[in-house]
Amino acid sequence: MVSLDFEQRVWQNGVAYVAGCDEAGRGPLLGSVVAAAVIMPEGLLIDGVNDSKKLTPKKREKLHSIIMERALAVGIGEVDNRLIDMINIRQASRLAMKIAIHELKDRDGKPVIPEYLLVDGETVDLETPQEKIIHGDALCHSIAAASIVAKVYRDRKCLEWEERFPGYGIAKHKGYSTREHVEALLKFGPTPLHRASFLKKIMARATVEQQELFKNEYFAEKLV
């Protein structure tokens, strides 16, 4: 159950700026991984905030608006598919979190430096004191808020990607490995947004004719 227990332990030691951090888009075949960092006012618990995966899109959007209105600071970090292929998805997720923390700004756009980090299942390469919380998005209010901000941001990016690359169903599946997505890949080949390092299993079961669709300069090098 989401609570303020983790934040309270830090606040009671006189630390005001406690940032929750989480990512969205670790598993998809396509697009960037996005992280958010959120600093909430001391003692504020927004009713309904939870792991973004447990919320409907409508509920996420509503809570996102409240979080953006009430938060002391919010930051977004994004790492694209090419860098994911270079450094792997775990390191890309950690980098996105680091960027989000550096990008923390208040509603006037002024930078805010967190004094303590609560991170969902990871550590971030920063000297800032921090705590890794397994399943933090389902337990810790600040992390859950960050999960909502990251998910809404990435879902909105998916709508932009759908316009750029119609026919793949990106707005619907958000880049995940659904039947519709895999069938589109085997019919049209990968877009410049696809993560080559995630497509090897699909390539392995593709026909010779289908494999030809993947033989552009970038994917031919990455899929060997």
N, C-alpha and C positions, 0 to 999 in steps of 0.2 A: 504494500500500500504506500502511495506517495505521501511523504510527510516533510516537515522541516527539521527532522531530528539531526541530520548531518550538518545543516546550516547552523542550527542552534548551538552545537558544540563549538563551532568556530566563532560565532557572534559573541558568545559569552566570554571569550578571551579578548574581546575588544577589537576584533577584525570586522570591518564594515563591508568591504568590497569582496564578496565571495562569488566567484563565477562558476556556474554550472556549464559543462561542455559535453556535446554529443554530436554524432554525425548521422548523415542519411545518404544512402546510395552506395553502400559497401558491396552489395551483391549483384547489382545489375550488369548486363553485358555491355551497356552503352552509357556514355555521358560521364560527367564529373562526379566526384564524391564531394559532398558539401558538409561543412561543420558549422555549428553555431555556438557562441558563448553568450551567456546571459547572466547579468547581475541584477538580482531583485532587491527591493527595499527590505530591510530587516523586519522580520515578523509577518511579511505578506505571504499568504497562502491563497492562490487563486483556485476557486472551486472548479473541479473538472480536469485540471491539468494532470496529464498522465503520459505514459509511453505513447508516442505518436502513432505507433502501429496498432494500438488498441482503440483509436478514435476514428470516427467517420470523417471523410473529407470536410463535410459541413461543420462538424464540431471543431476540427483542427483550425479551420479558417477563423471561426469565431474566437477561439482561444488565442490564436495568433494575434488578432487585433488587440485583445486585452493585454497580452504580454508586451507587445510593442508600445502600448500606451503607458503601462505601469512600470516597466523595467527601468532601472537606473542606467543601464547600458546594454547594448547588443552589438555583437560582432559576427561577421560571416566570413568563412574561409572556404575556398573552392580549389580543387586540384583536378585538372582535366585528364581525359583518358590517355593521352600520350605520356604524361608523367606517371600515371598509374602503371602503364606498361613498363616504364623504365625502373621504377623503384618498388613495385608491388603494392597491392591494395592496402595492406596494413600500414606500411610506412606512409602511403598517400593519405590515409585517414588521419594519422597522427600529425602529418604536416598541415592538413586542412584545419585541424584543431588549433595548432600553433598559430596559424594565420588568423583564425577567428579571434583568438585571444588578443593578438596584436591589434586587431581592427576594432576592439571594443570602443564604442563611442556613446555619449549621452544623446538626448533628444535634440540638443543644439549642435551636434556634430563634433563635440570636443572629446578628445581621447580620454579614456578612463583606464587606469592601471589596476588590475585586480591584485588583491593581497593574498588570496588563497584560491585554489582551484579544486573543484569537485568534478571528476572526469569519469565518463561511462566506460568502464572496462579497460582503460588504457592509461598510460602515462604520457605526458607531453614533454618534449625536449626543451624545458624552460627551468630556470632556477626558482621560480615561484613555488612556494610550498603547495603541495597538492596531495590529493587522496584519490586513488583508483577505487571505484565502486562497481562491483559486478552487478549487472542488471540495474544500474543506477537510474536508468530512465523509468523504471517501475517503482523506485524507492525514494528518490531524492527530487524534491520539487524543482530546484534550479536546473538539474540535468533534464528532467522531463520537459521543462519549459524550453530548453535548448533543443531538445529532440523535435518539438513542434515547430520551432522557428526554422530549423534545418530542413525538415520534411516539406514544409509549405514552400520554402524558397526553391528547393529542388523540383517539386511538382510543377511550380510555375515555369521553371526552366524547361521542363518536359513539354509544355504547351508550345514554347518557342521552337524547340527541336522538332516537334510535329509539323510545324509550318515549313521548316526548312527541308524536312525529309518525309513528305506524306507517303502513306502506303505501308509504313512499318507499325502503326498503331501505338506510337510512343506515348501519346496522351493517355492511353488506356492502361498499358502495362508498365509504364515508367521505366522501361529498359530492362525489366526482368525477363528471365528465360521462360516465357510462356510459349504455348504451342504456336500462337499467332505470330509471335516475334521470330521464333526459329524458322517457321515456314517463310516469312518475309525475307529473312537472311538468305535462305537457300534459293529463293526466287530472284532476289535483286542484288545479293551480295552485301557486304558491310558498307556502312556510311563512314565518313571521316570521324564520327563520334564514337564508333565502336571500339571496345577494348580488345585489342588483338590477343592479349594474354588470356582472355576469358573465352576465346572462340575455338580453342584447339579440339575440344570434345565434339563440337558441332562439325568441324572440318573432318574429323575422323570418320563420321558416319555419312558424309556427303558423297554423292556420286562424282565421278570424274568430271562430268559436265558442270555440276554445281561448284566444284572446287575451282574451276576456272574463274568464277565470279570473285573469288577472294585473291586473285593473283595481281593485285595492283602493287605498286612499288613498296608501300608501307606494310601491308599485310603479308605479302610474299616473304618478306624478311622475318617478320615476327612469328609466323605460324609454322616455320620449319622445326 
